[in-house]
Amino acid sequence: MKNTFDNSRPIYVQIREIIEDQIVNNQLKEGEQAPSTNQLVNFYKVNHITVSKGVNQLIDEGILFKKRGVGTFVAEGARERLLEKRKKAFLHEHLTALLTEAEKLGITTEELIYLIKTMKGRDQ
């Protein structure tokens, strides 16, 4: 876990995203206990209310759930819901802009597919 935050975004959002990342990357699996609010407060050295706000948003969305007196756990289907949410966000935030810019530059669909495959192949 990282313990430095980007000053351009609220800390509770970043804590929420860290937990989401752990679920998406299978570091936290369905049914497993998530780090407690106190653990997160101590690790990140931030206010309890800040941590609670991020965690409570995940609870409200059904990604996490509380067992009274026991802790907070990853809900069944949480990973799939997060993946679907992130795919939609990716399409909206990145792909739309990419396609718009490609059109401005006169890049054809075929050229774009070739460029994507070439770039992806370089990472392997």
Sequence and secondary structure as in RCSB ss.txt:
>XXXX:A:sequence
MKNTFDNSRPIYVQIREIIEDQIVNNQLKEGEQAPSTNQLVNFYKVNHITVSKGVNQLIDEGILFKKRGVGTFVA
EGARERLLEKRKKAFLHEHLTALLTEAEKLGITTEELIYLIKTMKGRDQ
>XXXX:A:secstr
      TTS HHHHHHHHHHHHHHTTSS TTSB   HHHHHHHHT  HHHHHHHHHHHHHTTSEEEETTTEEEE 
TTHHHHHHHHHHHHHIIIIIHHHHHHHHHHT  HHHHHHHHHHHHHHT 
